[in-house]
């Protein structure tokens, strides 16, 4: 990633999915970013490589990560409830999710946007936000939580029972995330499941989702 970004023209501003506080004070101790030490450690080499450019911007906030962590704790509670009582109440799950996704990404800018969350990219595309280039960290496959968020907010149409997504959310969080070394390992197990990929393909005909297996790399927004 760092090597690829170094090849980008210095005339482009690079937007990184990091807390803006970290871009301002990159040498702060990791303890300042409670719960984010692993995330910050992964991105530190990238920030170090780009520091000489003088034109990289972090576009997320600590409050964004705090809300994400808080929601994750509540979702884990529902996962445990589903596993213990073997019952799923869709309304409980949907009540934890916003009816509208508020993207942290600027809506008017020029440069290279680095994204590592499918929902952020989906919001940009669906709302017609213009950008020069987008650099995704890897081919995007939405997690069950991404699908729940996008369905709840009306950004994609889900043609199957919503409980199908929730069952996969329970499986993803309870069987993959909690038993994997890190989130990357859990994600790799998810996208390696033909059963899951078939569900996504069969239950939505959304053009954005149908193009998921094609890497964007650094490219213009695909036509929908």
C-alpha positions in Angstrom: 0.0 0.0 0.0 2.7 2.5 1.0 4.7 1.8 -2.1 1.7 2.2 -4.3 0.7 5.5 -2.8 4.3 6.8 -3.2 3.9 6.3 -7.0 0.9 8.6 -7.0 1.5 12.1 -8.3 2.4 14.5 -5.5 -0.1 16.9 -7.0 -2.9 14.8 -5.7 -4.1 15.0 -2.1 -4.4 11.6 -0.5 -7.3 11.0 1.9 -6.7 8.3 4.4 -9.4 6.4 6.6 -7.7 7.4 9.9 -8.6 9.7 12.8 -7.7 13.2 11.8 -6.2 13.5 15.3 -3.6 10.9 14.3 -2.6 12.8 11.1 -2.1 15.9 13.2 0.0 14.2 15.9 1.3 11.0 14.3 3.9 10.4 17.1 1.3 10.3 19.9 1.4 7.2 22.0 -0.9 4.5 20.9 -2.6 4.6 24.3 -4.2 7.8 23.2 -6.2 5.9 20.6 -7.9 3.5 23.0 -9.0 0.3 21.2 -7.3 1.4 18.0 -3.7 0.3 18.6 -3.9 -2.5 16.1 -5.6 -0.3 13.5 -3.1 2.5 14.0 -0.1 0.1 13.9 -1.2 -1.2 10.4 -1.5 2.3 9.0 1.6 3.9 10.6 4.0 2.8 7.8 1.6 4.3 5.2 1.5 7.6 7.1 5.3 7.6 7.5 5.7 7.1 3.8 3.4 9.9 2.9 4.6 12.4 5.4 7.2 13.8 3.0 4.4 14.6 0.5 2.8 17.1 2.9 -0.6 16.6 1.2 -2.2 13.7 3.0 -5.4 14.2 5.0 -7.1 11.9 7.5 -10.8 12.1 7.0 -12.3 10.2 10.0 -12.6 11.2 13.6 -12.0 9.5 17.0 -15.8 9.9 17.7 -16.5 7.8 14.6 -14.4 4.9 15.9 -15.9 5.3 19.4 -19.4 4.9 17.9 -18.3 2.0 15.9 -16.8 0.2 18.9 -20.0 1.0 20.9 -22.2 -0.5 18.2 -19.9 -3.6 18.0 -20.3 -4.3 21.7 -24.1 -4.1 21.4 -24.1 -6.4 18.4 -21.9 -8.9 20.2 -24.6 -9.0 22.9 -27.2 -9.9 20.2 -24.9 -12.5 18.8 -24.6 -14.2 22.2 -28.4 -14.0 22.7 -29.0 -15.6 19.3 -26.5 -18.4 20.1 -27.8 -19.1 23.6 -31.6 -18.9 22.9 -31.3 -19.8 19.2 -33.8 -17.0 18.3 -33.3 -13.9 16.2 -35.5 -10.8 16.5 -34.8 -8.7 13.4 -36.2 -5.6 15.0 -33.6 -5.7 17.7 -30.8 -5.8 15.2 -32.3 -3.1 13.0 -32.9 -0.8 16.0 -29.1 -0.6 16.5 -28.5 0.6 12.9 -29.2 4.1 11.6 -31.9 4.6 9.0 -29.5 6.9 7.1 -25.7 6.3 6.7 -23.8 9.5 7.3 -20.5 9.1 5.5 -17.5 10.8 7.0 -16.0 11.4 3.6 -15.9 14.9 2.2 -18.5 15.4 -0.6 -16.5 17.9 -2.6 -12.8 17.3 -3.1 -10.0 16.5 -5.6 -7.5 13.8 -5.0 -7.2 10.1 -4.2 -9.6 8.6 -1.7 -8.3 5.5 0.2 -11.2 3.4 1.5 -11.2 0.2 3.5 -15.0 0.0 4.3 -17.5 -1.1 1.7 -20.3 1.1 3.1 -18.2 4.3 2.8 -17.6 3.6 -0.9 -21.2 2.5 -1.5 -22.6 5.7 0.0 -20.3 7.8 -2.2 -21.4 6.0 -5.4 -25.1 5.9 -4.5 -25.2 9.6 -3.7 -23.3 10.6 -6.8 -20.3 12.1 -5.0 -17.5 12.9 -7.5 -13.9 12.1 -7.0 -10.7 11.8 -9.1 -9.6 8.4 -8.0 -10.4 5.8 -5.4 -8.0 3.3 -4.0 -9.5 0.3 -2.3 -7.4 -1.9 0.0 -8.7 -5.1 -1.5 -11.6 -6.3 -3.7 -14.8 -5.3 -1.9 -17.2 -8.0 -0.6 -19.7 -6.6 1.9 -19.9 -8.2 5.3 -23.3 -9.1 6.7 -23.1 -5.9 8.7 -22.5 -3.9 5.6 -25.6 -5.5 4.0 -27.7 -4.7 7.0 -26.6 -1.1 7.1 -27.2 -0.6 3.3 -30.6 -2.4 3.4 -31.7 -0.5 6.5 -30.8 2.8 4.9 -32.5 2.0 1.6 -29.3 2.2 -0.4 -29.7 -1.3 -1.7 -32.7 -3.5 -2.2 -32.6 -6.9 -0.5 -34.9 -9.4 -2.2 -34.7 -12.1 0.5 -35.7 -12.4 4.1 -33.8 -9.9 6.3 -33.2 -12.7 8.8 -30.9 -14.4 6.2 -28.5 -11.5 6.6 -28.8 -11.5 10.4 -28.1 -15.3 10.5 -24.9 -14.6 8.6 -24.1 -11.7 10.9 -24.3 -14.1 13.9 -22.1 -16.5 12.1 -19.6 -13.9 11.0 -19.3 -12.2 14.4 -19.7 -15.3 16.5 -17.8 -17.9 14.5 -15.3 -15.9 12.4 -14.5 -12.7 14.2 -14.3 -14.1 17.8 -12.2 -17.1 16.7 -9.8 -15.5 14.2 -6.5 -13.9 15.0 -7.7 -10.6 13.6 -10.5 -9.0 11.5 -8.5 -9.7 8.3 -8.6 -13.4 9.1 -12.3 -13.3 9.8 -12.9 -11.4 6.6 -10.9 -13.9 4.5 -13.0 -16.8 5.9 -16.2 -14.9 5.0 -15.3 -14.2 1.4 -14.0 -17.7 1.0 -17.5 -19.0 1.6 -19.3 -19.9 -1.6 -22.5 -20.2 0.4 -22.2 -16.5 1.5 -21.2 -15.2 -1.9 -24.2 -17.1 -3.5 -26.5 -15.5 -1.0 -25.3 -12.0 -1.8 -25.6 -12.7 -5.6 -29.1 -14.3 -5.3 -30.7 -11.8 -3.0 -29.7 -8.5 -4.7 -29.4 -7.4 -8.3 -27.8 -4.1 -7.4 -25.2 -3.1 -10.0 -22.7 -2.1 -7.4 -22.8 -5.5 -5.7 -22.7 -7.3 -9.0 -19.4 -5.7 -9.8 -17.7 -6.6 -6.5 -15.3 -9.2 -7.9 -13.6 -6.6 -10.1 -10.8 -4.7 -8.4 -11.0 -1.0 -8.7 -7.5 -0.2 -7.7 -6.9 3.4 -8.6 -9.7 4.1 -11.1 -12.6 6.4 -11.8 -16.0 5.6 -10.3 -17.6 2.7 -12.2 -20.9 3.4 -14.1 -24.0 2.1 -12.4 
